[in-house]
């Protein structure tokens, strides 16, 4: 998970949320909070993973801190609203979000062409800022680091891929930290939570996953600077498509 997170800037949630959801299903966690717990636990894992990946991108060069400072406040505000929303909606709503945006991202990764552009320069305020507000909101609902959406936006305006990826890797902690804290607070005292849970974060699951993710995230970030990612993007697009279909079936059968 950490390797792919560092390579594609997805933060790991695209892989971890559906895996945790299935694990919590096997453990018979209450279906009403299963998605909430998967999201919160995944965000807890993303915190150290995204920090390690961002540090590696800084060392490799290419992080545009002026751009990061421009969009960071709007990402954070979006995350706050997304966390409040996630803490107060039914599990089926979170599945719908995954079906719609996970499926859209799968199509994007499968069909994307590098020559697609909307312009030669990033628009002025407020359009990038509004877009990042939306990205922050959606990212916390999917436990994504947000980079997948932001990199797409930047490259549509003729920004080079590697600097866009490196800069967007800094969004991971901005999504994960407030998102995790919000879901801890949102799930506090829920009687249906399994053991070793702090709100909607299962500490045992996070503790088992974090070490491997932290070790492998820098490997993926380093590889991003020297290897074509097309085959991996197609594989991940297929994975997201399967997950979106899995949640769609779950919604259909109730």
C-alpha positions, -999 to +999 in steps of 0.1 A: +000+000+000+027+025+010+047+018-022+017+026-045+008+056-023+043+071-028+043+062-065+009+076-075+002+100-047-030+083-037-022+082+000-031+045+002-068+049+010-078+037-025-064+003-016-069+003+022-105+014+026-120-016+006-096-040+023-105-028+057-142-028+049-140-065+040-119-073+071-144-055+093-172-074+076-155-107+084-151-096+120-189-088+121-185-051+128-218-033+128-227-025+092-239+009+102-204+020+111-182-003+090-175+023+063-169+050+089-144+028+107-126+019+074-123+055+065-110+067+099-085+038+102-073+044+067-067+081+074-047+072+105-024+050+083-021+078+057-007+103+083+028+087+086+027+073+051+020+106+034+046+124+056+073+100+045+063+102+009+063+140+010+097+141+027+111+119-001+097+142-028+113+172-011+146+155-012+141+146-048+133+182-056+103+195-076+080+206-047+065+240-056+059+254-021+043+286-034+016+266-051+012+243-021+007+274+002-019+287-023-041+257-023-035+242+012-060+264+032-088+254+008-079+217+010-081+219+049-114+237+049-128+211+025-116+184+048-133+199+078-166+200+060-161+165+046-153+152+081-184+167+096-205+153+067-189+118+071-195+117+108-232+124+104-244+104+074-254+067+070-229+042+057-247+039+023-240+075+015-203+069+019-206+039-004-223+060-030-194+085-028-170+056-034-190+043-063-193+077-080-158+091-075-139+058-073-155+048-106-147+083-121-111+080-110-108+045-125-121+058-158-097+087-157-067+065-150-077+040-177-085+066-205-063+095-197-042+110-224-012+132-217-021+157-245-055+167-229-053+203-217-077+231-207-051+259-209-014+268-208-015+284-173-032+278-140-063+300-137-063+329-113-084+330-081-110+316-074-112+286-097-082+265-084-091+274-049-128+263-053-116+231-069-093+223-040-121+230-016-141+203-034-111+180-034-106+183+003-143+174+009-143+144-014-109+131-004-118+127+033-150+108+023-128+083+003-097+085+025-077+096-004-047+120+000-062+142-027-032+142-050-049+121-076-075+148-082-051+177-079-024+163-102-051+158-129-061+194-126-026+208-127-016+187-157-047+199-176-032+234-173+002+224-188+020+218-154+047+192-157+038+158-142+066+152-118+065+186-101+027+184-099+030+149-083+057+161-059+038+192-049+005+173-045+021+148-022+021+175+004-017+174+005-017+139+022-010+152+057-034+181+052-062+156+044-052+128+068-045+147+101-077+168+104-097+140+088-085+114+113-091+137+143-125+146+130-135+109+127-121+102+162-144+129+176-173+119+154-173+083+166-164+090+202-185+069+225-203+049+198-213+016+217-211-005+185-173+001+180-150-029+182-123-032+208-092-010+205-111+018+187-107+055+193-138+069+177-139+057+141-102+047+142-092+012+150-058+015+167-050-022+164-056-023+126-036+009+122-007-004+143-005-035+122-004-016+088+016+015+095+051+000+098+051-016+064+035+014+048+060+038+062+089+017+050+076+013+014+062+048+007+096+064+000+104+035-024+073+044-045+081+081-043+117+076-055+105+053-083+080+080-095+110+100-106+124+074-129+098+049-142+067+051-164+036+045-143+012+036-171+010-001-164+005+005-126-021+031-133-041+007-155-039-020-127-050+005-101-079+016-124-090-020-126-088-023-089-109+008-083-134-003-109-139-037-090-142-019-057-168+006-071-188-024-085-185-042-051-200-012-033-226-007-060-237-044-055-238-038-017-261-008-022-283-028-045-289-057-022-291-035+009 
